[in-house]
Each structure stands twice: as C-alpha cells, then as structure tokens.
Amino acid sequence: VQLVESGGSLVQPGGSLRLSCAASGGIFSTYAMNWYRQAPGKQRELVATITSTGSTNYADSVKGRFSISRDNAKNTVNLQMNSLKPEDTAVYYCNARRNLFGAVQSYWGQGTQVTVSS
C-alpha cells in the first residue's frame, strides 16, 4: 500500500486546514486509517482513527476541533482541522493498518508539514 499525504501548509492560529491521504496498491476499505503527528523533539502521537466500518476516535487534544473521514470509492482519508493552535504544529503522517490472519500490516506516508503561527 502506498500512501501520499497532501494539504499541509502554514496557517494562522484559529485557522483551518484539510489534509488528504491518497492510498493505492491495496484494498483500501479493509484498513483502519490513522493520522499521526510528530512535533520537533517529541514522539509521534496518534491524532485520529477511522476504522474500516467508519468508527472514529480522537486524541483528547484535538477532540471537537479535528474530524477524520474516509471515501472508500476514492481511496482517500481526510483530516479536517479547525481552530488550529500553535501546538498543532507538526509533521502529519497517514497510516494504514489492518490485522490479517494474526499479522499486523502497517503502512506509512511520507508526511506533510503543518505549521500554525502568526
């Protein structure tokens, strides 16, 4: 599975961004899709998840501000980010993950930079 993120940019505090991740090379609908982020000097953290059945989960730090969605027909997953804060600054990574016959398959994109600054 190949994943390509897009949509990262410089945005002012309080602004919005929409990140997209395009997947190819696999059966997209069978994967849980995740967005992670990694800020300089910090560990990569899970931001949002959407399962193959459409259930979603969010990190406490982004609840109420971020929204994850998927389009299985287009093999894409999006992250709508509103009310952005400087602490949201990070490289955002798309991840596809599934458990197949007891083996975990996990794939990563190259990341897209989000900078929140005035």
Secondary structure, 3 states (H helix, E strand, C coil): CEEEEECCCEECCCCCEEEEEEEECCCHHHCEEEEEEECCCCCCEEEEEECCCCCEEECCCCCCCEEEEEECCCCEEEEEECCCCHHHCEEEEEEEEEEECCEEEEEECCCEEEEECC
